[in-house]
Structure formats: structure tokens, C-alpha cells
Amino acid sequence: MKKLLFLFLIAMAVNANAIQKTSKEDACKRVVDKIMHAWKEVCSLNEKQETALYTLLIERQSEIYDVRKANKGDKNKQQIEVDKIRSLYNPKIEKEVGEINMRLMDAYWNTQIGMDMNDLINAKV
């Protein structure tokens, strides 16, 4: 009976760990899908650019997710770290999509000043 209970507890722990990993991946994918929608709407990207951009945005969002989780109580530190991550990824994104598309997106984001990232994430696409 003790062995059965022990095996049950191990199975629950493994399952809980798998659920946590899936939720991070799902959260990142949801955010990136909405950001990609904006990129596709504003820019003319070919299939290769879309694939490369999507991969970079997933990587960036995963790092942002980790930073926000690690600094949950400190919003200022979160913002500083997120800004660092974005500044690291922006040149990589520009290299993949080109300077013109990057400028188009900069102009687009500047028109969305009243809409912060949370509004974008929660917007219905």
C-alpha cells in the first residue's frame, strides 16, 4: 500500500511539472501570435522572414516570461530586465525582417501609445 501511494505521489509530481512547462509555452505562444498578427498586418514579410521572426519572438518572450517570474514582486527590476532583453533581440529581428519593415513596425507601435502591451495581448485577433 505504501509503494502504491509513493508511486501515485511521484506521478502527480511529474504531471504537475509537465503542466507548468506547457503553461509557459502556451503563454509565450499566445503573446507571440498576437504580436505576429500585427507584424503581418503592417509589414510585407515573406515566409522565410515570418518563420525567423516567429522563432526570435518565441525565444524573446520565453526570456521575458522567465524574468517576470523571477522578479515577481519588483516591477522596476522587471522593466529594466525586459528592456535589456528587447534591446538584445531588436538587432536580430531587424537583421531578419529588414530595416524598412522594422521602421514600419516602430511607426506602428508609436501610433499605439495609448495601447500598452497588456492591451495588445488581451486584444481579440
Secondary structure, DSSP 8 states (H G I E B T S, - for coil): -HHHHHHHHHHHHHHHHHHHHHHHHHHHHHHHHHHHHHHHHHS---HHHHHHHHHHHHHHHHHHHHHHHHTTT-HHHHHHHHHHHHHHHHHHHHHHH-HHHHHHHHHHHHHTTTS-HHHHHHS--
